[in-house]
Amino acid sequence: MTASTGAAGAGFLEMWRDLRPIGRNRDSGGYRRYAWTAADADCRAWFRAQAESRGLTYELDRNGNQWAWLGDPDAGDAVVTGSHLDSVPDGGAFDGPLGVVSSFAALDELRHRGAEFTKPLAITNFGDEEGARFGLACVGSRLTSGVLTPEQAHALTDADGVSLPQAMERAGYDPETIGPDHDRLARIGAFIELHVEQGRALDLSGDAVGIASSIWPHGRWRFDFRGEANHAGTTRLVDRRDPMLSYAETVLAARREARLAGAVATFGKIAVEPNGVNAIPSLVRGWLDSRAADQQALDDTVTAIEKAARAYADEHGIEVSLTRESFTPVVEFDHALRDELARILGTDQELKVPVLGTGAGHDAGILASSIPTAMLFVRNPTGVSHSPAESAAEDDCLAGVHALADVLEGLACT
């Protein structure tokens, strides 16, 4: 490494200790940092404090994303790093926050090295990356890049019927300003996102840090199974139109079809009406998340699941409908930037950095259609993510900080 572990480690650990309690649920041990909530506000306050304590220029953009600038943002060709601070329901500590904390720690490391910046540098926290509250991932980066229109964003609602504009207003922000921010993106020459790996590729290869090659195509589909509510104790089995049966069989079909296609498919969320213990449901609504290494495999998987759902629904007298709620095509990260990261990190004889793909979506993937983006992954020893069991060793986290610092130095200090 180009600097001692202690130079980056002390600041990293202090920031980690300060951020870690925010939004943590005592019962589950997981995090509930949902967009535009009190926990989100506390995370945002933490980010601003970190920026201002380092003499960086703090900025909140029109879509609620946070920025901390070193140098003149209007100079252009800026190098930007960061990630997100929100979480999935009962998520882990590392997904998102590791990238933000590491970004500030990497800047500290570069200052310790005496690096002289020739380009503007920014650290960012993109809002509502996980989509836990409004059901759509990467809202902040989608709005900024124009992938999500203001009209579509205004139509988003949470489980309590609160719209995104209402939530933003209650948090003290103006939802009427949201929308594409092409001028901002035009000032960015490269965006580098560090993230804990959401899988075990690095653990299996024995490497602390990796470079992302691409993000698998992925999407979310809502299946609505409509039957007939009735009494659970008095209705004969042969007289029932129970949508739960069709839903259950579709869940099993999803596992089978994903295995055959070499894809992944998960029904991880469900809503039932009337949701009574002694009542046959009238409606079962299930959300499918499916991902694959290529578009054809993903299309084949979802088509086969839909076909199975309709066959099961016909068998039980159930009506079924399918709605695609979100979709992200395959993302190939900028090859020139990816190769430059490999070149920069390849000079460190202590660090072997493999290139690997991922099935997880990220803000870097959304922004890739507008600006050059790349990603670094830090080893996850168990591969568990979106869970309180998510983890990364301190030494690996610090290896990630040093790798990110090397990359930023190579890109912004030359």
Secondary structure in CASP SS format (residue, H / E / C, confidence):
PFRMAT SS
TARGET T0000
AUTHOR 0000-0000-0000
METHOD secondary structure of the structure
MODEL  1
M C 1.00
T C 1.00
A C 1.00
S C 1.00
T H 1.00
G H 1.00
A H 1.00
A H 1.00
G H 1.00
A H 1.00
G H 1.00
F H 1.00
L H 1.00
E H 1.00
M H 1.00
W H 1.00
R H 1.00
D H 1.00
L H 1.00
R C 1.00
P C 1.00
I C 1.00
G C 1.00
R E 1.00
N C 1.00
R C 1.00
D C 1.00
S C 1.00
G C 1.00
G C 1.00
Y E 1.00
R C 1.00
R C 1.00
Y C 1.00
A C 1.00
W C 1.00
T C 1.00
A H 1.00
A H 1.00
D H 1.00
A H 1.00
D H 1.00
C H 1.00
R H 1.00
A H 1.00
W H 1.00
F H 1.00
R H 1.00
A H 1.00
Q H 1.00
A H 1.00
E H 1.00
S H 1.00
R C 1.00
G C 1.00
L C 1.00
T E 1.00
Y E 1.00
E E 1.00
L E 1.00
D C 1.00
R C 1.00
N C 1.00
G C 1.00
N C 1.00
Q E 1.00
W E 1.00
A E 1.00
W E 1.00
L E 1.00
G C 1.00
D C 1.00
P H 1.00
D H 1.00
A H 1.00
G C 1.00
D C 1.00
A E 1.00
V E 1.00
V E 1.00
T E 1.00
G E 1.00
S E 1.00
H C 1.00
L C 1.00
D C 1.00
S C 1.00
V C 1.00
P C 1.00
D C 1.00
G E 1.00
G C 1.00
A C 1.00
F C 1.00
D C 1.00
G C 1.00
P H 1.00
L H 1.00
G H 1.00
V H 1.00
V H 1.00
S H 1.00
S H 1.00
F H 1.00
A H 1.00
A H 1.00
L H 1.00
D H 1.00
E H 1.00
L H 1.00
R H 1.00
H H 1.00
R H 1.00
G C 1.00
A C 1.00
E C 1.00
F C 1.00
T C 1.00
K C 1.00
P C 1.00
L E 1.00
A E 1.00
I E 1.00
T E 1.00
N E 1.00
F C 1.00
G C 1.00
D C 1.00
E C 1.00
E C 1.00
G C 1.00
A C 1.00
R C 1.00
F C 1.00
G C 1.00
L C 1.00
A C 1.00
C C 1.00
V H 1.00
G H 1.00
S H 1.00
R H 1.00
L H 1.00
T H 1.00
S H 1.00
G C 1.00
V C 1.00
L C 1.00
T C 1.00
P H 1.00
E H 1.00
Q H 1.00
A H 1.00
H H 1.00
A C 1.00
L C 1.00
T E 1.00
D C 1.00
A C 1.00
D C 1.00
G C 1.00
V C 1.00
S E 1.00
L H 1.00
P H 1.00
Q H 1.00
A H 1.00
M H 1.00
E H 1.00
R H 1.00
A C 1.00
G C 1.00
Y C 1.00
D C 1.00
P H 1.00
E H 1.00
T H 1.00
I C 1.00
G C 1.00
P C 1.00
D C 1.00
H H 1.00
D H 1.00
R H 1.00
L H 1.00
A H 1.00
R C 1.00
I E 1.00
G E 1.00
A E 1.00
F E 1.00
I E 1.00
E E 1.00
L E 1.00
H E 1.00
V E 1.00
E C 1.00
Q C 1.00
G C 1.00
R C 1.00
A H 1.00
L H 1.00
D H 1.00
L H 1.00
S H 1.00
G C 1.00
D C 1.00
A C 1.00
V E 1.00
G E 1.00
I E 1.00
A E 1.00
S E 1.00
S E 1.00
I E 1.00
W C 1.00
P C 1.00
H E 1.00
G E 1.00
R E 1.00
W E 1.00
R E 1.00
F E 1.00
D E 1.00
F E 1.00
R E 1.00
G C 1.00
E C 1.00
A C 1.00
N E 1.00
H E 1.00
A C 1.00
G C 1.00
T C 1.00
T C 1.00
R C 1.00
L H 1.00
V H 1.00
D H 1.00
R C 1.00
R C 1.00
D C 1.00
P H 1.00
M H 1.00
L H 1.00
S H 1.00
Y H 1.00
A H 1.00
E H 1.00
T H 1.00
V H 1.00
L H 1.00
A H 1.00
A H 1.00
R H 1.00
R H 1.00
E H 1.00
A H 1.00
R H 1.00
L H 1.00
A H 1.00
G C 1.00
A C 1.00
V E 1.00
A E 1.00
T E 1.00
F E 1.00
G E 1.00
K E 1.00
I E 1.00
A E 1.00
V E 1.00
E E 1.00
P C 1.00
N C 1.00
G C 1.00
V C 1.00
N C 1.00
A E 1.00
I E 1.00
P C 1.00
S C 1.00
L E 1.00
V E 1.00
R E 1.00
G E 1.00
W E 1.00
L E 1.00
D E 1.00
S E 1.00
R E 1.00
A C 1.00
A C 1.00
D C 1.00
Q H 1.00
Q H 1.00
A H 1.00
L H 1.00
D H 1.00
D H 1.00
T H 1.00
V H 1.00
T H 1.00
A H 1.00
I H 1.00
E H 1.00
K H 1.00
A H 1.00
A H 1.00
R H 1.00
A H 1.00
Y H 1.00
A H 1.00
D H 1.00
E H 1.00
H H 1.00
G C 1.00
I C 1.00
E E 1.00
V E 1.00
S E 1.00
L E 1.00
T E 1.00
R E 1.00
E E 1.00
S E 1.00
F E 1.00
T E 1.00
P C 1.00
V C 1.00
V E 1.00
E E 1.00
F C 1.00
D C 1.00
H H 1.00
A H 1.00
L H 1.00
R H 1.00
D H 1.00
E H 1.00
L H 1.00
A H 1.00
R H 1.00
I H 1.00
L H 1.00
G H 1.00
T C 1.00
D C 1.00
Q C 1.00
E C 1.00
L C 1.00
K C 1.00
V C 1.00
P C 1.00
V E 1.00
L E 1.00
G E 1.00
T E 1.00
G C 1.00
A C 1.00
G C 1.00
H C 1.00
D H 1.00
A H 1.00
G H 1.00
I H 1.00
L H 1.00
A C 1.00
S C 1.00
S C 1.00
I C 1.00
P C 1.00
T E 1.00
A E 1.00
M E 1.00
L E 1.00
F E 1.00
V E 1.00
R C 1.00
N C 1.00
P C 1.00
T C 1.00
G C 1.00
V C 1.00
S C 1.00
H C 1.00
S C 1.00
P C 1.00
A C 1.00
E C 1.00
S C 1.00
A C 1.00
A C 1.00
E H 1.00
D H 1.00
D H 1.00
C H 1.00
L H 1.00
A H 1.00
G H 1.00
V H 1.00
H H 1.00
A H 1.00
L H 1.00
A H 1.00
D H 1.00
V H 1.00
L H 1.00
E H 1.00
G H 1.00
L H 1.00
A H 1.00
C C 1.00
T C 1.00
END
